[in-house]
């Protein structure tokens, strides 16, 4: 799915992109919404099959921040993911990052912080969108 920055970014588009990436990363290409709901519940996300189905279909309004935070945690992205469309590179990086151990995630975060500090010295505002 390709979404340009000028188009409206919906929760359904964001969620479908995350689900597609999740299916690919976990080797479950035929994962149903019902099975995904069970996996999410076992991981601590409080969501019903109907709510997830409606979110995916775009027939549910935007979920509250608490549900967005839970969905973001499950899929390994920042809650701001739901606010603006990520580029395909960002989606790939987020997917790979989510597969790393917590120790490696910390190392990657430190590397990103170091690189960001080099490009944007203190006091300079860079084109930085926290995720």
C-alpha positions in Angstrom: 0.0 0.0 0.0 1.4 3.4 -0.9 0.1 6.5 0.7 1.5 9.9 -0.3 2.1 12.6 2.3 -0.6 14.7 0.6 -3.3 12.1 1.0 -5.4 11.6 4.1 -3.9 9.0 6.4 -6.5 6.9 8.2 -6.2 4.5 11.1 -7.3 1.7 8.7 -4.4 2.4 6.3 -1.9 2.6 9.2 -3.3 -0.6 10.7 -3.4 -2.5 7.5 0.2 -1.6 6.7 1.2 -2.8 10.2 -0.7 -6.0 9.8 0.8 -6.8 6.4 4.2 -6.2 7.8 3.4 -8.4 10.9 2.2 -11.2 8.7 5.4 -11.1 6.7 7.7 -10.9 9.7 6.0 -13.7 11.5 5.6 -16.0 8.5 1.8 -16.0 8.8 0.7 -14.8 5.4 -2.9 -16.1 5.8 -3.4 -14.9 9.3 -7.1 -14.0 9.9 -8.3 -11.0 11.8 -9.8 -13.4 14.4 -6.4 -15.2 14.9 -4.6 -11.8 15.0 -7.0 -10.7 17.7 -6.2 -13.8 19.8 -2.5 -13.1 19.4 -2.9 -9.5 20.4 -5.0 -10.5 23.4 -2.4 -13.0 24.5 0.1 -10.1 24.3 -2.0 -7.9 26.6 -3.9 -5.8 24.1 -7.5 -5.3 25.2 -9.4 -5.5 21.9 -12.4 -7.5 20.5 -12.5 -9.2 17.1 -15.3 -6.8 16.1 -13.3 -3.7 17.0 -10.2 -4.8 15.2 -12.3 -5.8 12.1 -14.0 -2.4 12.1 -10.7 -0.6 12.5 -9.2 -2.6 9.6 -12.2 -1.9 7.4 -12.3 1.8 8.2 -15.8 1.6 9.6 -14.7 2.4 13.2 -13.8 5.9 14.2 -10.4 6.6 15.5 -9.6 4.6 18.6 -8.7 6.3 21.8 -5.1 7.0 22.7 -5.0 4.0 25.1 -5.9 1.6 22.3 -3.5 3.3 19.9 -0.8 2.9 22.5 -1.6 -0.8 22.9 -1.6 -1.3 19.1 1.6 0.5 18.7 3.3 -1.6 21.5 2.1 -4.8 19.9 3.4 -3.9 16.4 6.6 -2.4 17.7 6.0 1.2 16.6 5.6 4.6 18.3 2.0 5.7 18.8 2.7 8.7 16.5 2.8 6.1 13.7 -1.0 6.6 13.5 -0.7 10.3 13.1 1.2 10.5 9.7 2.0 8.1 7.0 5.5 6.6 7.3 7.7 6.2 4.2 8.4 2.6 3.0 11.9 2.9 4.4 10.5 3.8 7.8 8.2 0.8 7.7 11.0 -1.5 6.9 13.2 0.0 9.6 10.4 -0.3 12.2 9.7 -3.9 11.2 13.4 -4.9 11.5 13.8 -2.9 14.7 10.8 -4.7 16.3 12.5 -8.1 15.6 15.7 -7.2 17.6 16.3 -8.1 21.2 15.8 -5.3 23.7 19.6 -4.9 24.1 20.1 -4.5 20.3 17.2 -2.1 20.2 18.9 0.1 22.8 22.1 -0.1 20.7 20.3 1.0 17.6 18.6 3.8 19.5 21.9 5.0 20.8 23.4 5.0 17.3 20.4 7.0 16.0 20.8 9.5 18.8 24.5 9.8 18.0 23.9 10.3 14.3 21.1 12.8 14.9 23.3 14.8 17.3 26.0 15.0 14.6 23.6 16.3 12.0 21.7 18.6 14.3 23.9 20.2 16.9 22.4 21.5 20.1 20.2 24.5 19.5 19.6 23.6 15.8 16.2 22.4 14.8 16.4 19.5 12.4 13.9 17.8 10.3 13.3 15.3 13.0 10.0 13.4 13.6 10.2 11.4 16.8 8.8 7.9 16.5 
